[in-house]
Amino acid sequence: MTYESLAKFAQTWGLVYFFVIFAGALVYALWPSNKRSFDDASHIPLRED
């Protein structure tokens, strides 16, 4: 296996890997049951203790 073929493999499957991670994070962030926890977290800086 040459460096060029290894680099092409890493570039191709690395892109797929990062796309899957990004899609998973996006689904997690937009999942309807997570809305309340994200809304609560967004108000933390405005709370007075």
C-alpha positions as a printed Julia matrix, in Angstrom:
49×3 Matrix{Float64}:
   0.0    0.0    0.0
   1.51   3.29  -1.07
   1.21   6.6    0.69
  -1.05   7.98  -2.04
  -3.55   5.13  -1.77
  -3.53   5.35   2.03
  -4.04   9.11   1.89
  -6.94   8.74  -0.57
  -8.54   6.09   1.64
  -8.18   8.3    4.73
  -9.6   11.33   2.93
 -12.6    9.45   1.58
 -13.56   7.51   4.69
 -12.56  10.36   6.98
 -15.13  12.53   5.22
 -17.77   9.83   5.66
 -16.82   9.43   9.33
 -17.08  13.16  10.08
 -20.35  13.43   8.16
 -21.85  10.62  10.28
 -20.65  12.31  13.49
 -22.08  15.66  12.33
 -25.42  14.08  11.38
 -25.6   12.36  14.79
 -24.92  15.62  16.62
 -27.51  17.42  14.51
 -30.16  14.77  15.19
 -29.36  14.9   18.91
 -29.63  18.69  18.99
 -32.91  18.8   17.08
 -34.61  15.82  18.74
 -37.94  17.05  20.18
 -37.5   15.43  23.61
 -34.24  17.37  24.17
 -35.91  20.76  23.73
 -36.7   21.28  27.41
 -33.17  20.54  28.6
 -31.69  22.9   25.99
 -34.19  25.61  26.89
 -33.27  25.23  30.57
 -29.57  25.4   29.75
 -30.06  28.54  27.65
 -31.46  30.41  30.66
 -28.61  29.56  33.05
 -26.66  32.82  32.39
 -29.76  34.9   33.13
 -30.55  33.35  36.51
 -29.82  35.23  39.67
 -28.69  32.98  42.48
